[in-house]
Amino acid sequence: MSGEELGKLEKKMAQAVALILASGHRLPGVRGWELRRRLGKNFPKIINSLDSRLKQIGLRVKIVPDPEAGPDDLDRARFYIVLSDPLTLSDVQTLGYSLDELAILSATLAYLLAKNGSASEKEVVEMLETKYPKWRVEAALERLARRGYLNRTEEGVVSIGWRTLVEVDKQELLKAFASLSTGETVGQESEETGTGEEAKPS
């Protein structure tokens, strides 16, 4: 690549960063068609180059497909700049979340994923009430909705928010809950039956 071509690429990458970070929309990030309009039809290559550059400083470009379009429809997808590695528990706590709120968020997301992404708020609250007081559950859900992790409608439906799509690895979350559930089952069986000899009367 010549010096002139490299200079043009650098300029295009700077424009892409400005579009993604300085979006004037209600939601952060930017649509692919907006990048195409500003950067040209080769915008995916520019985004790939930007992603490689960002990874050098612990960031990356994340592409979230439009749920009503296919994963290959980049024009309707939304582009974000996020951390390369997920936040640790201590990192998240420094952002002002309590352990209870993190647990409520994790349980709610796992429940919504099992329900294809949405459920009635009444169902969610009843599920969470088995572990937490109702006032704490409602306060946590309201705060998580304000921060974009959940959506709440006037009709009483809770669904996955834009921030979850950007920041949360859904597959890892479900795997963690599956292993947790297995561990709880094993623990409960041990408490209820004890050893094989104790479980069988002589």
N, C-alpha and C positions, 0 to 999 in steps of 0.2 A: 504494500500500500504506500503510495507516494505521500509526501508531506502535505500536499494540498488535499488529498482524499482523507487523510487522517484528521486534518483540521476541520473538514466538513462533518466528519463523523462525530468529532468532539462537540461541535456546535449542535448537531442534532440530538446527541445524548443530553446535553444541557437543557435543550428545549423539552425533551421528554421528562426530565426530572421536574422542571417547572410546571408542566402540565399535570403531573401526577400529584405533586405535593401542594400546589397552589390552586387546587380545584375550587371553583366557586359554587359547587353543588352542595346540597344538604348533606350528602354522603361524601366521604373522602374518596380518593382514587379518581380514575378517569376511564371512560369507555374507549374501546378500541377504535371506534369510528372517529372519535375526536383526535386520537393519535394519528390515524390515517390522514385526516384532513390537514393536520399541521405538518406531519413528517413525511407524508407520501406513502405510496403503496408498499414500499419496502420497510415499513415501520417495524414488523416483527424482527428483522435482522438488527435494527437499531436497538430494540429492546433487549435482544440477546447480548449485544455488546455491552449495553448498560448493566445488565445483570452480572456479567463477568467482572466488570469494574467495581460494582457495588460489593461483590463478595469479598473483595480485598479489604474492605472495612467493616465486615460483619453484617452487611445488609443484602437484600436480594429483591428482585421483582417477583411478585406473586400475582398470578392470573386466576381470577375467579370467574368461571363460566356463568353466563346467564342461565338460570334454572329453566327458562322456557325455550332455550336454544341448545344446540348441541355443543359439546366441548370443543369442537373445531371452529366454532363461529367466533373468531377473535374480535370482530367488529362490535358484537354485543357484550363481549366479556368485559370485566372491570379489572383494571390494573392498579396494583398497590405497591408501595415500597415498604418492606417489613424486615425484621431481624432475621438473619440467616438461621440462628439457632433459637429454639423455644426458650422462654423465660423460665428460670428455676423458681421453686416455691418461695425462696427468700426474695427473689427479684419481684415477684408478683405482690408479695406482702408490702414491699416498700412503695407500691403504687396505691396503697390504701385499702386493700382488700383483706378482710379477716379470713381465718381458716373456715369459719362457718359459711361465709359467702362463697368461697371457692368450692366447698363441698356441695352447697346448694346448686351452684352453677353446673358443676360436673354431673350431679344426679339429674338435673333438669334436662341438660343436653342429651344425656344417655336415654332418658325417657322419650324425648322428642324424636331422636333418631330412630328409636324403635317404633314410633308412630308416624314414620314418613315425614318428619320435620315439623309437625304441629299437633296441638292437642288443646282441649279446653283448659282454661286456667283453673277451673274447679278441680279437674282431675290432677293437675300438677300439684296444686296446694295440698290436696288430700294425700297424695303420695309422699310429699315432703313432711307432712304433719306427723308421720310415723316416727320421725327423728327429731324434729324441731318444733317449737311453739309456733302457732299460726301467725302471731304478730311478727316474729322474726322472719318467717318465710315470706310474708307479704312485703315486708320492708326490703328484703334482699332482692326479690323479683322486680320491685319497682326500680331499685338502684341499677340492677343489671340491665334493665330495659333502657334506662336513661343513658347508659354507657354503650349501648349498641349491641350487647351480647344476645339480647332477646327482643322480640317484637311482641307487643300486646295490643289487641284491637278492642274497640268499644263493644264488640260482640262477645268478648270474653275468651278469645283464642290466643294462645301463646305459641310462637314459632321461633325458629332460629334466626338470630339477627346477623347483620352484615359483619360485625366485628368477630363473631364466632367463625364465619366462613373464612375470614382473613387470618385469624390468629390461632385457631384450634385445629389440631390434626384429628379429624373425626375417627379414623381407623385406630389410631393409638388410644383414643379415649375409650372406644368400645372394647378394645383388647384389655385395657386396664380394668374395666368393670367386669369383664368376663373372668379374669384371673381372681379378682376380689371376690366375686360371687362363689367361685369354686373353693377358695380358701375358707369362706364363711361356712359353706356346706360341710366341708371336712371337719371344721372346728365344732360345728353343732353336733355332728354325728359322734365325735369323740366324747363330748360332754354328756350326750344322752345315753350312749351305750357303753362307754368305757372300753375295756379290753374285751376280746372274744370270750374269755372265760366268764367274765362278770355278766355279759349279756345273756348267756345261756344258763338257766337254772339247772342244778344237778338233780 
